[in-house]
Amino acid sequence: MNALEDIIQRCHKRHNALLRQRRTVITPALYKQIPYHIKVRCARATPIVLDDLERADISFMPIGHAPENDRGPRDFGGDRFLKRQGTSDWPDSRWYASWGIQIYTGIPSERNGARWHDFYFTYQAVCAAPDTVLACVEALLKTTANPLLTLTKSGGLRFSCRIPDYLHPSTGAAKSYIYKYAPTLEDPRRRDMYLEIRGEKGYSRWDSRYEILCGDLLNPPVITKEVIFTPVDALRAVLHEPGLLGETYLETLPETTPVVPASIGSKNLNLAKDALLQRGFSYLRGNAGFHHWVQHHSEHDDTYVSLWEDQGVVWLRASTPNAGLPTRATPITDIWNDTGITPPTSASVLPVSDKVLAVREGKLSPLGIKRPPPVLYQQTDTKKVYQTPEAHATQMQRIFEKKARIIGITAETISGFTSAVEAYLLRGGATCLNIANRTFADAAEDRYHALKLPSFARWRAKMYRWEQVKDIPTDERMANPFQAGNLCEDPERCRAIEAKGGKARECICPKCPVYTECQARGYLSQPHTLKHVKAQISPLGKVFFDPQFSEMLEQILDPMNETERVCILDKRYVEISPLFLESVLSKDVLEKWDVNWSGRALGNFATSLLRALEIRGEPNGSAVGRVRSVVAAFQQYEEEIVQQMCHINVQGKVVAQKTVDDETGKELAHFAIAFEGGASACIPLDTYAEDRFTEKGVPCFSVDAFIPNADIEIPMRMAEAIALGVLDTETVEKIQAFPTVYHDPNWTLWHQLKRFFAHYPRDVDAPMRWSDKILQFWVPPILHPSVKRLLLRAPTLSERYLYRVFPGEAIEVVHTQPTAWVPGNQVFQIRTDIYSFQTLLNYDTDWDVLSLSKIGERLFSGIRAEIDRDPSVKHAIIANTAITEQLADLKEKENVCFVAKFKRSERVDLGFQAADVVWIIGAPRWAESELWFQAQMLFGNDTEPLHYVGEPDSETYKDERIQNLLQQNIIGLLTRIIGQIGLNRWTDKKVMLLTSCAVPDITDRPETLLFDWEDFEIAGGLDKLPEVIATREGFEAESAKLTAESSREEVERIWGCSSRQANRLLYKLRGGNIPRVSFQEQILTLLADGEKKASELVEAIGSSSQSVGNELKRLVDLGEITRVQRGVYALKKE
């Protein structure tokens, strides 16, 4: 059997044994705005990185998981058929949920005028005419040296190629190129498809269910139309049978399979769509949110219905009477109970089962309700002491006596730490408080005003209150500067010059008409003011350890009356990675260095760095290694590179220009340099001449060698170029055209790269990325020498992590004792699931519409009922972003204070005070890429490489470092949020913590009750939940005391189970291994005592009525039992 005959056998084998999809693999990468490599299984044993597909000029889209989502996104069509689609053309979430790709055929995947085409030989063709198909495939393989032939998932064959100057049409007749017309009464259009050609507006699936038999997906053959269609047309001549009336007649026949959109809106609408299709309805059209359907019964008997969704409820209305469907708008769940849509709940009432009602009435043990096993347990520590607010304040104040340079403080609430800082100031201390953002700085300032602190000031930006005065005419503003409390009268030009690396006080301020006033009471007065106050407030990020603020810190951190100033960083965010310094370099800057410093050290360095960064398709470590090699290669030119990074290379021309000292008559210069715009500078003859020019204020540059009347390059600082008139600062637009420089010669890109590579000796896992236009990398902070003591407050802190952020520093972490809660405040924490982002949303069940999962719907059904139950009780909800987007209706309720995202909850402090019940739903989510970069910053310098494999669905990672980092982030955020709720300050607070993450000093408190959602449903609301939890815990305690001597009745009572289940449990307690007893044996044994009703048999066996009913039917058919009457059975009489 030759190779081609083997292909036919493989087709049959594949048809009978299908392959499975493989999930897309995502790992960190240096390149792309999406900071990771995406590796897709485009075929069996063929993983391909998407970057490679883009370089091969292939247009593609992600596809979901079969069978529910075995397709591309619903917005794959339209203009996407006209231009190439790549990785960034699809949302990140699509790639995380993808299981392969579809490749656009035709124009999007063309290269050099050759368009992509796929020729599909169906499995029907292989079965109908194997030899003929084999001959055609063999001829196609011989047309090129690099054929691309794929075995499809169902056993067909696909030949792929690019055809120059040709695009196969997308019409039905052209696409269905070879078929046999085989009509039936049910389907007059039925055809046996043999060959389909996909070109214009087409796409083909590529995932691990397909297998490339020969060729390379990244290098398909290029074949002319005449050559490719010769064997195809030969096959068509043999197999194509369009019928007696031809293809034109066939196209006029009505469609028997209606075209239905892949999605008609929300998840529930799509479920309703599936329910209607299953019942024989055909989709007609959609209009203004309404979807119209028809069900054909006969020529004059059709049923028309309308479908729509309103406030989460899917409604259906029939416009045809006597169709068995309501002609008034009715929830679809009231018509059919198998749609998969959760029925709407009435206000304040939870839907409950008969078992739940029995538990409420005390007729059944709560353990009789099926519930997930607990994953969270309380470790009750009877020796744990919870401090009073006064004792806590005393402990916090002692922290200021610590001598370590960096003191980490884990304070459960911001208020306690703030009070300690204020007490320290009132005792005569001096501080510099750096707060996360302007809003919190405003709050601190208001607090200081309220306390009437006599000596405090706040650093404000140049743009402060600029919006209020910017429209006032300039002359009027300059005549009365700072009239609205603004600190600068020309902040936009100042900000623009600083963005280019210049210093505004050198380049802009000296020429400002209000320069003197500014030094007295404007922006320039701030260093002097701050230096002489006890309490400083600064909202500038990373001010204590970012070298760009070094000069300012030197001015303001001097001791106050010999009192050492304590620097305080109130870090309200929970991640520790923001303490690292981010370095950013644009491609535009590199390209300008390359041009402006061509042939010089900086120009050569920029050229080499660009080349290193723009090599694609290699692992992250290789790219970082190339950058490292460039830095090492230019190490010998460090001094020159640093100098050039701080200067502008100005082009000029040497001209003859004799200059004589008007006082001494001595010649000072024979030549000058003429610059563009009319500016010029003398070339002094010697040192004496240079000194004389400097005394007179005449611009001059000493040049070692020059050629008269030739061009020359003069490096100069930005301030010099502006003073000389080479650079024009008249407008912001002109400033934005300046070259970029570094104002600090001790902190340039060169210094940042050197620090980066010194800290991260391994290329793999080093936190650096390149996104085509921007280079970003992160380095540990540099604590300024003026900072003698730094207090760092956060909800949670790890001493181990702090040492990684500040290597070599003296660090001490103080874990403050938690404070007691106000009596009556409670936390209810669910114990059965962490409820991750993926668990609460339908990521794996609906490819097109993101909505709540079944579990999510169940939780929010209860939450909505609780909110509606008592309008006087105020609620607040905190959840992940995508979940809050599903809660539009809750945001509008009058007794809902707010619906906030986890990472934005710090902005709603007042809302917490007003809320009686706070719902914290699920575990906070960190995107994989965000978590990877945090891990790289902290652990990228470890000897052991990081391992990024994990299960985001369950929030678990194999690498303990990444797992611990994620846990630290989650616990820190939950701790901060619960601290904001004010359980130790305000009364009548309840927290519903719907995640099983153990939170220190929260989970193990006596005021925290662990519950199952089944407890909440049994209670019917929060009021009775403690009582239900106590009852369930009582039964669990009794269950733990069961022994082999316990009676079956006692086991039934405690566990709420059948006698059969109780017997099995007792058998296990007695050390036995119960063999499975078949339904047949149990039924025959029970009927030995006489005839029994089916319901009695079901109850005795303890299984479902359907399973027992099926077995009864089987035994009746076998003749082993008889049916005495409907629902009554007996043994067959001899």
N, C-alpha and C positions, 0 to 999 in steps of 0.2 A: 504493500500500500504506500503510495507516494505521499508527499507532504500535503498536497492539496486535498487528497482523499481524507487525510487526517483532519483537515479543517472541517469537512462535513460531519465527521464523527464527533468532533468537538462541539459543533453546533447542537447536535442532538443531546450530547452530555450536558451542555450548559442549560438547555431548555428544561431538562429534568432535574438539574441540581443548580439552583440559582445561587449566586454569591451575595454577600451582604455588603452594605455600605460601611465606610469607615469615617469616623468623625474627623473634621479638620483639626490640625494640630497647630497651636499658636505658641511661639516662644519669643523672648526679647530680641530686639535687633537694633542696630545703630541707625538704620535708614528709615525714611518715610515719616510723614506726620503721624501715621499710625505706628507707634513705637514697638512693633514686633514683626517677626516673620510669620507669614501665614502659609502653612504647607497643606496642600489639598491632595487627596487621593483621586487623581484624575482617571485612573484605571487601576486594575489589579497590579500590585507591586510597582506602581508608578506614582510615588509622591513627588509633587512639583511645587516649588515656592512660587507664589503669585507674581513676584518680581520678574521671574523668568518668563512667565506668560506675557507680561507687559512688554518685555524686551523683544519677544517674538511677534509683536504686533497682533496679539490675539485678544479679542474682546470677549469678556466673560461676565457671568453673574453667579452668585451663590445659589445653592439649592438646599432644601430642608431635608428632614429625616423621613424616609419612607416608613409606612405607607401614607400617613396623614398629610405629610408636607413634602411629597416627592415632586417638587416643582420649584421654579424660581419665584422671586418676589412678584407681587401683583402689578407693580409698576415697571415691569421689565420692557414694555413696548414703547410705542410713540417715537419720540426723537432718539431714544436709545438705539433704534435700528439704523440710525444715520451716522453715529459717531462712536468711536471706540470707548468701551467701558472698562475701567480698571478697578483696582482695590478700593481706592478712596471714593469711587462713585457710589458705593453702597455703605450704609451705616455699619459701624463696628459690630453692633448687636447681630447683624446678619451673618457675619463671619464667625462669631462665637457659636452660633446655632447651626452652622452649615455642615453638610455631609458630602460635599462635592461641588461641581460647577456645571453650568451650561455655557457652551461657547456659541456666540453669535456667528451665524454664517453670513455670507454676502459682504456688504460694504464695510461693516465695523471691523472685520478681521482681515481686510485686504492688506497687501504689501506690494508696493510698486505697481499698482494697477491690477494685481491678480487677486480676485475675490475668492473667499473660502466657500467651498461646496462640499456637501456630504451626500453620498449615494448609499441609501439604506436598502439592503437586500433582506427582506423579512424572512422569518422562520417558515412562513407559509410557502415562500418561493423555494426555500431549501428543501422542504418536504415534497412540493409539487413537481419540481424539475431539478433534482440535485445535479445531474450531469451538465445540464444547460447552464445553470447558475455557476457551476464549477468552472466551465469553459470561459464564461464572462469574467469571473474573478481572476482567473489565470491570465487572461488577456490584459486586464487592468494592471496587474502586478508587473507585467512585462513592459508597460509603457514608460516606466521611470526607474531610475536606479535607487530611489529611496521611497518606495511605496509605504503608505500608512493605512494598514488594515486592522480593524478592531472587531472583536467578537462582542456582540451586544448582550445586554443582560438577559434577553429572552431567547437567545440562540441564533439571532440573525447576524448579518455581517454589515460593516460600515466601511466604505472606502472614502477617505478624506483627501482633498487636494485643493490647491488654489488654481483658478483658471484665469489667465490674462484677458482683459478687455471683454469679459463676459459676465453677465449676472442672470442666473436662471430665474424666471418669474415665479411669483408666489401664488399665482392663481391655482384653483383646485385641479384643473386639467393638467397644468404643467408640473405641479408638485407631485401629483399621483401619476407617475410617468408610465408605470407598467402595472396593470391589474387585470383581473378576470371578473366580468360582470356576472354576479350570482344572486339575482333578486329572490326575495321571499315575500309571502303575503304580508308579513309584519314589517318588512323593510324593503321596499321596492328599489332602494338605492344601494343595496348591499353589494360590496365588492370584495374579492379576495385580493388584497394588496400584495404586490410582488416587489416593486421597486419604487422608492420615494426619493426625490431629489430636493434637498434643502439648500436654497441660495438666498434670494431676496427675502428679507424679513423672517428669516428662519433661525433656529437654534438647535443645538444637539447636546444631549446630556453626556457628561464625563464624570464617572465616579468609580468606586472600587468594584462595582458589579460588572463593569466592562473590562475587557482584557485586550491589550494591544498585541496582536499577533506578529506584526512586523512594522518597523518604522519608528519615527520619533514625533511625538505630538508637537514639539517645539520647532520642528523642521519638516512640515508637510511638503509633498512634491508639488511642483508647478507644472501643469500639463495644459496644452492648448485644447480649445473646445473640440476641434476636429478629431484630435487623437483620443480624447476621453470618451466622446460619444460614439465612436466607431463600434467598439464592443458592446456598449450599452444599447445602441439602436439595433444591433444584431440580436440581442436578447429580447428586445421589444418586439421584433418581427416574429419571434417564435411564441412568446407568452402573452402578449397584450391582446385581450379580447374585450373590447368596450361594449359589445352587444350589437344587435342588429340595427338599432336606431342611432348608434354612435354616441360620442361623448356629449354632444350638444343637448341631446334629449335627456341624458342622465343629469346634467347640471340643472335642468328645469324642474326636476322632481323635488317635492318638498323634503326638507330635512326631517329625518325621524329622530335624530338626537339633537335637541336644541343646544344652542351655544349659551352657556351660563358663565357669568364672570367668576373668576377664581375666588373673589371675595366681594360681598355686597355691603361690607361695613364692619360692624363689630363682631366679636366672637359669637354672641348670642344670635345675631342675624345670620351668620354663617351656619350655625347649628339649625336654625329654622329653615334655611335654604336646603340643607341636607334632608330634613324631614319632609319637605314638600317634594323634592325629587324622588324620594323613596316611595311616595304615594302617587307617583305618576304625573305630577304637575310639570309644566314647561314654563320656563322664564320668558316673559314678554319684554319688559322694559323697566327701567328705574327712572323716577322723576321726583325731585325735591324731597328725597328721603323716603319715598314710597316705592315699593317694589311690587310689580303686577305680574300675576301668574295665571295660567289656564290649565285646566284638566279636561282633555278631550274624551268624551264618552261615545258619542256618535255624531253624525253629520249635523244634527240640529240640537245637540244636548252637550253643552260645554259648561264647566264651572269656572268662574273667574273670581280670584281672590286678591286682596291687597295685603301687603305685609309692611310693617314699619316698627320702629323702636322709639320709645319715649320714656325718659327717666329710668333707663335700665330694664324696662318691661317691653317685650316683643308682642305686638298686637297683630291680630289677623281678623279680617272681615271679608265675608263672601258677598259679592254683588248679585249672585244668582240665588233666588229662593229655592227651597226644596232640594238643596244639594247636600243636606246633612251637616252643613257647617253654619255657624251663626252669621246672620247678616248685620249684627251689631258688633262694634269693636270689642274683641274678647282677647285676654291674654292667651297666647298659644299654649301655655302650660295648662290652661283650663280645658283645652280641647284634646290634646294628646299628652300623655305622661312619659313618652319615650324620646323626647327631643334632646335630652341632655342639658336643657336649660333649667337653672334653679328657679323654682316658682317664686314669685314676689311674696314677701312677707307683709302681713298687716302691721300697722304701727304698734310698737311696744309688745308684740307677741312673737315669741320664737316658735317655729314649727317643731313639734315634739312627736316622738313615737309612743306607742302603747307602753313599751318598757319604761320609758322615762316617766310617763304618768304613773306607772306602778311604783317606781322608786319614790316619787313625790308623795304617794299615798302610804308609803311604808310597807307595801306589799311585796317588794322585791329589794334585794340587796343592791346597793350602788355598784358592787363588783360584777353584777350581772349585765351591766352595760359594757359592750365591747369598746375597748379604748387602747390607744397605743401604749407600749411600755414606757415607763419614765426613764429619762436620761439625766435628770438633775435631782440631786438629793441635798438636803440640808445637813450641815455639820454644826449642830447646836453646841456652842461653847458657853457653858454656864459661867465661866470665869471672865468672859469678855466684859469690859467696862466701857460704857458709853458716857462720854463726858457731858457736863453741863456747858452751855455756851460760855460761861465765865471761865471755867477751867480750860476750855479749848482756847480761849483768847489768851490766857496766861501762857499756855504752851507755845502758841504762835509767837508771842512776844519774845520768848527766850531764844527763838531762832536767830534773832539779830545779834546774839552774843557769840554765835559760831564763828570760827576763825578760818575755815576752809575758803579758798578763793571762789569756788562755785558751790552753792548750797541749793540742792533741789528740794522742793517742798511739795508734798502731795496733800493738798487741801481739798476736802470734799465739796466745799462751797467757796465761791468767790468772795462772798460777804465776809466770811471769817478772816480770810487773808487780808482783805482791804482794811478791815478794822484794826488788824495788827500793825499794818503800815501806818495808819493814821495815829495810832497810839505811840508808835516810835517817833513820829514827827513831833507830837505834842510833848514828848519827853526831851526834845532838843536835837533829835537826829536829823541827818540830811540825806535826801534820797534823790535818785533820778529814776522815774517810773516810765518804763517803756511798755505801752499797751498795744494790743493786737491791731486795732483799727481806730478810725476817727470817732466812731459812735461810742466806743468804750472810753476813749479819751475825754469826750464830752461829759460822760457820766462821772468820771473821776474829778473833772474840773468842777462840776456842779456840787459834788460831795465836799470838796475842799472849801468851796464857797459857803456851803451850809455849816461846816465846822468852824468857819471864820478863821482859817489858818492865816496868820499874818504875813507869811513869806512863801509864796509859791508862784510859779510862772509856767507857761506852756509854750513849747516850740510849735510854731505854725509855718505852713508852707507859703511859698511866694504867691500861690493862687488863692490864698485865703480871702474870701469875700470879693474876689475880682469880678464875679458875675454881677454884683450889685452896682459896680461903678464903671464897667468897661465901656458902656454906651455914652458916658459923660464926655464932652469934648476935652481933648488933651490939655488945652490951655487952661480950661477951668479946673481940671483935676490938679494940674501942677501948681496952680495958684493956691489951692487949698488941699494939700496932699493928705492921704489917709483919712479922709472925712467919714468914710463908712466903716472904719475899723479895719480896712484892708492894709496889708503890710508892704505892698509893692505896687508901684504905679506903672511898671513895664514888665509884668511877669511872663508874658508869652515869649518875648525875645530872650529873657533870661533862661527860661526853661529850654528853649530851642538851642541856645549856646551850650548849656550843660549837657544836653543830649548828644552833642557833638564832641564832648570831652573838654570843653573850655570852662573857665571860671567866670561866672557872671560878674563878680565883684571886681575882676580885672578888665574884662572886655566890654561890659555894658555900664556898670554902676558909676565909674568915675566921670562919665559924660552925662549922667542923668541930671536934669535941672534940680532935683530934690535930693541930691546925694547927701548933703549935710543933714537935712531933716531926717533922712532914712537912718543915718548913723545914730541919731538921737532918739527917734521913736518909731522907726520903721523896721523893715526886715533885718537890716544890718545891726540894729541895736540888740537883737535877741541874745547873742552870745554873752554880752556884758550883763544883761538883765538876769539870764539864767545862772550865771556864775555866782551871783550875789543873793540868790534865794535858797531856802532850805529844801523846798519841794519842787522838783522839776517833773514835768509831764511831757512825754514825747511819743507820738504815734508812728514815728519812723521805724519801718521794719528792720530788724537785725542791726540796730544802731550800735550795739556794744561790740559787735564782732565782724562787721563788714568794713574793710579798709577804706571804702569810699567815704566813710564818715569820720575818718581819723582826725582830720584837721578840726572839725567841729567839736569832737569829744575833748581834744586837748584844750579847747577854749572854755568848756563848760564844766569839766569834772574836777577842777581844783578843789581841795578840801575847803569846807565852809567854816571859818573861824577855828581852824585846826581840827574840825570834826570831819572824819573820813566819810565821803559820800557813798552810800550803799546803792548800787545799781540793781534795779528790780525789773525782771522780765515776766510780765503776767501773760503766760502762754495759754490762752484759752482754747486754742486748737489742740487736738489730742495727739497728732502724729509728731514724732521727734524729727523727722526728716526735713521739715521747713527750717530747721536751724542751720542746715547746710547752705553754703553760698552757691548761687547759680551764676555761671558764666555764660554769656551769650555773645556769639560773633556771627554777623550776617555774611552771606556770600558776597553781597554788594561791597562790604568793606574790604574783603580779601581781593576782589577784582580791582578795586581802586588802588590798593597797595601795590598790586601787581603792575599797574600802569604808572602810577605816580612815582614809585621807587624802582622802576625797571632797571635791572643791572646792578642794583644795590642789595645789601643783605636782606632788607625787609621785603623787597620785591621778589627776590628769589625764594624766600621763605614762604610768602603767600602763594607763589606758583606751585611749590612743592606740596603745600598743605591742601590746596584745591585738588591737585591730582590724587593725593592720598584719599581724600574724602569722596571723590566722584567715581571710584572704582566700585562697581556694584556686584551683587550676587555672591558675596562671600560672607562667612559667619561674622558675628559682631566682633569677636576677639581679633580677627584678622584686620578689620578696619581700624580698631583702636590701636593695634600694633603698628600699623602703617603711620598713624599720626605720631605715635611714640618715637618711631624711627626718624621721622622728619625733625622732631624736636632735638633728638640726640645728635643728628647730623649737623644741625646749626648751632650747637652749644658753643662752639668756638667763636661765633659771631654774636654772642648774647649782648654784650655792651652796645654794639652798633645797632642791633635790632631794637633794643629797649629805647635807645635815644631816638631812633627814627619813628617808633610808635608814638612818641610824645611830641613830635614835630610835624610841621607841614612842609612838604618839599615844593618850594615856590620856583616857578620858571622865570628867568630874566635874561637880559642881554647885556654884555659888557660894552660900555660906550666910553669914548674919550671924554673926560670932564675934569679939568684941572681945578683944584680947590686950594686956596691960600688962606692962612690964618690972618684975619683982618686986624688982629692985635699985634702979632709978631712979624707978619709978612712971610712966614715960613710956609713952604709947600707942604700940604697935608695929604693930598691925593692927586693922582694923574688920571684915574679911571673911576667910573661909577657903574652901578648896575641899574638898568631901567626895567621896571616891572610893568605888567599890563595895567592899564588904568591911569598911567601917568606918574605913579610913585617911583622913587629912586632912592638909592643908598650909596654912599661913598665906599671905595675900597681904600682904607688907610695905608700909607706907605710903611708905617712902623708902629711900634707900641705907643710912642709919644703922640703920634697922630690920632691913634685910636682913642687915647685918653682925652685929647682935646675935643674930638667929635662928641665923646660922651658928655664932657662938661657943658658943651654948647647945646646938647640935645639934638644933634644932627645924626640921622640914621647912618649906620656904617656896618659893614661886614668884612672881617678879615678873611681873605682867601689866599690859600697857599700858592695856587697856580691857576692861571686863567689865560684865555686867548682873546685878545682885543676883537671886538665886533662879532664875538661868538656867543651862542646861547650858554647859559650857566644855570645850575640848580642850587638854590640856597635853602637849607633847612632852617626853619624858624618856628618858635612857639606861636600858638594861635594868637595870644595877646599881642605879640610883636607884629604879626601879619595884619591884625586889625588896626593897630596904632599906625602902621606904615601906610595903610590904605589899600593894601593888596586884597584884603577881604572886606566886604561891605556888609555891615550889620544893620542896615536901614530897615529891613523887613524880615519877618519870620521865614518867608519863602527863600530869601537869599541866604539866610543862615542855614537852612536845611540842606542847601547845596554844598556846604562846606565839607572838606574831608574830615574823617573821624580821627581823633587823637585820644590819648590817655593823659589826664592831667596829673596823675600821681606816678612818678617814675619808679616807685617801688611796688606798684600794683597794676601792671599791664597784662595783656593777654599772655605774654611770655611767662610772667610770674605765675599766673593762674594755671597754665599748662604744666609748668614745672611742679607746682604743688600737687596738681592732680596726679601726675605720673609717679611722684614720690610716695603719695599715700596709697595708690592702687598699683602695686607692682605687677599684678597679673592683668593681661589684656581682657580675658574673659571676665564678665561680670562688672567691669568698670562702668560707672554711670555716665555714659556719653552717647549722644545721638545726633544724627544729621538728617535734616528734613528738606534736602534740596536747596534751601535758602538760608537756613539757620543752623549753626553748630551750638549745641548746648551740652554743658557738663557741670558736675557738682563737686565742690571741694569742702572739706571741713572748715568751720569758721575759725577766725583768728581773733582771739580776745585781745582787745586794745590794752596797752600797758597802763593807761589811766584807770582802767577798771580794776579796783583792788578787791572788791567783793561783789559777786553777782548772785542774787537770789532769783531762782527760776521756779515759778509756780506752774503746776499743771494738775489736772485731775488724777493722772497716774504717771509715775516716772520710774524708769528702770535705771539703776545705778550703772549696770553693765552697758546700757545704750549710751548714757551720758559720757562714759569714758571713751566710747567710740566717736562721739561727736567732738569732744574736747580732749584728745589724747595728750597725756603728760601733765594735765592739770590736777590740782588737789581738789577732790570732789567729795561731798558728803550729802547723802539724801536723807531727809527727815520725813518719816511717815507719821503724820499727825493722827492722834486718836480720834475716831469718829464721835460726833456729838449725838446726844439722845434726841429722838424725834418727839414732837409734841404728841401727848397722849391722844389716841383716837385716829391718828394717821396710820395708813396701812399700805403695804405693797402686796399685790397678788401676782405671782410669777408662774407662768406655765412651765410644766416640768417634762413635757413629752417631745419637744422639737425646738431647734433653734429658729425655725421658720426663716430660712434664707430667702434672699431676693427671688431666686429661681423657683422655690417651693410655692410662694404666694402668687406667682404670675404664671401664665400658661406658655412659657417659653418653648416647651417641648411638645405642646399639643396644637398650637396654632401658629403657623409660619407667618401669617400676614397681619393679624390683628393682635396686639399685645393687650391682654386684659387679665382679670383675676382668674386664678386657677380654681378648681373645685374647693380646695382647702381654703383659699383666700375668700371665695364667696361665702363659705360657711362661717368663717370668722366675722366677716363684715356684716353678714346677716344678723348675727348676734349683737354686734356693736351698734348697728342702726336701730335695732329694737330697743336696746338699752338707752340710746340717746332720745328716742321718741317716747319712752315710758314716762319720763318726768321732765317736762320742759323747764322746770325751775333749776334743775341740776346742770351746771356748766361743764362742758367737756372740751378736751384738747386732744389732738391726734398728731403723733409723730411717726413717720415711716420713711422708707426710701423714696427717692424722687419718682420713679415710674409707678409706684403704688399710690402716691398722693395724687398723681394725674388721673387716677381712676375714681377719685372721691369728690368730684365736682358738686354732687348733690349735698354732701355733708358740709362743704364749705359754706353753703347758703343757709344752713339751719341757724336759727337765732340762738340756740343754746350751745353752739359750737364756737368756742373762742377763737380757735385757729386750727388749721391743718398745715403742719410744717414738715419740711424735709429734715432728715437727721442732721446734716452738716450746715443747716441754716437755723437751727433751733436756738442758738445763742442770741438771736435778734428779737426774741419774743418773751423777754423776762416778765413784762407786765401781764402778758397773757397767761403765764404760769400762775401768777398770783390770783387771777380771776377764776381759774379752772378748778372745779371740784374733783373731777376725774380726768386723769391724763392717761391716754392709751399710747403705749410705746410698742409698735407693731413690727415684729421681726427683728433680725439681726442687722445692724448697719452694714452697708455694702461698700467695699473698696474694689474698684475695677482692677482686673488682673495687672494691667500695665502699670497702674499707679502703685500697686503693692510691690511689683517687681523692682521698680526704680527705688522705692524706699529700701528694699532689701539690698540692692546694689550699693546704695550710699553707705549703709551700715556695715555690710558684710563683704563688700567687693574686694577688700584687702585681706580676707581670710585665705589661708592656704588651701582649704577645702572649697572647691567650686560650689556655687549655688545650684540646686536642682529645682526646676520650675514646675515639675509635674504635680498636678493637683486635681481636685474635684471642686470646682467653684460652686457646684450645686449644693454641696454639703459643707462648704467653707473649710475644706481640709486640704493640706499640702503635705507631701512626703518629707520635704525638708523642714526640720524642726525650727530652724531660724525663721523661715517665712511664716510657718504656722504660729510661732510665738509672737511674731511681729503683728500678724493679723489679730490675734487674741488681744494683744496690748492695745491696738487701735480700737477694737470693739468695746473692750471693758472701759477704756478711757472715755469714750464718747458716751456710753451709757451712764457712767459715774457722773460725768459733767451734767448730763440732762437731768438725772434724778436729783443732783445737788441744786440745780436751778429751780426745781419744783418747790423747794423750801419746806421739806418735811420737818425740819428742825426749827422752823420760824413761824409757819402759818398753820392754821387749824383746819380740820375737816378735809384732809387731802387723801385721795385714793389714787394709787398708781397701778395700772394694769400692764404688766411687763410680759408681753407675748413673745418671749424668746427664752430658751433654756440655757443661755450663757450665764455661767456662775459669776456674779459681780461681787467682789470682796466688799465686806461691810454693808452689803445690801441683802444678798440672798440668805445669809445665815442669821439675820436678825430675828428676834422673836416676833416682831411685828410683820414679818414677811410670811405669807402663806403660799405654799406651792399647790397648784391646782391643775386639773385637766380641763380641756374645753367641755368635756362631758359634764363636769361638775357645774360649769356655768349654765349649760343647757338644762340641767336638772333644777338648779336654783331659779332659773327664769329671770335672773337679774342679779345685780350686785348686792342688794340688801340681804338676801338669804345665802349668799355664797359662803361666808364663813361657817354657817351652820351646816351646809352641805359638805364642805371640806372636812369638818370635824366628824360628821357621820361616816364619811368614806374612810377617813383615817382610823376610826374605831373598828370598822369591818376589816381593814387591812391588818390592824393589830391582832384581831381575833384570828384572821387567816394565818398569821405568822405562828400562832400557838397550836394550830392543828397538828395532830400526831396520828400515828397508825391506829391508836385506840379510839379516835374520834368516830362518832356515828355518821352514817351516810346522811341522815336528816340534818345533822349539824353542818356538814359540808355543803349541802344544798342551800341551807339558810344563809350561810356566810357568803358563799360564792354566787348565789342566785342562779344556780345551774340545774340541769336535769339530773335525774337519778343516775342515768348512764354516765354522764360526765363526772358526777360525784364518785361513782364507783371506780372510774379510771384514776381519779386523783388519789383515792385511798389506796388503790393497788400500787401506785408509785410510792406513796408514803410508806407502804409496807415492804418496799424493796423489790417489787415485781416489775416486769416489763410486759405491758398488756399487749397481747397479740390482737391484731385488728379482726373484729368480728364482722362478717359480711352482712349486708342488708337482708339477704336471703335467709341466713340462719336466724337472725333476730326476728324476722317476720314469721317464719315457721314456728319458732319457739313461742312467740306471743299468741299465735292462732291456735296453738295446742290446747289452750284453756277455753277455746270457744271463739265464736265469731267476734270481730272487732270492727269498729268504725275506722275509717282512714285517719281521722283526726286523732284518735287514740293511739294508733300506730306511730304517727308522726311525733306525738308528744313523748311516747315511751322511748323511741329511738333517738330523739334529740337532733334530728336533721331537718333539712328543708322539706316542705310539702311536695315540691316538684321532684326531688330526688327519690323520696319514698314512693310517690305516685308512679314514677317511671318503673321502679322495681316491681310494684304491684302489678302493673300492666304486663311486664315481662313474665312474671310468675303465672298470671292468668293465661297468657298465650302458651306457656309451656305445659299448662294443665296441672300445675302443682297446687294451685289454690283456685277457688271459685269466687265470683262476685255474686253474693246473695241478692243484693239490691244496690241501688246507686249509693256508693260510698261505704258499703259494708262488705267485708270479706270473711271467708272461712276456709279451713283446709278442705281439700277435695276428698269426698267420701270414697272408700274402697268399693 
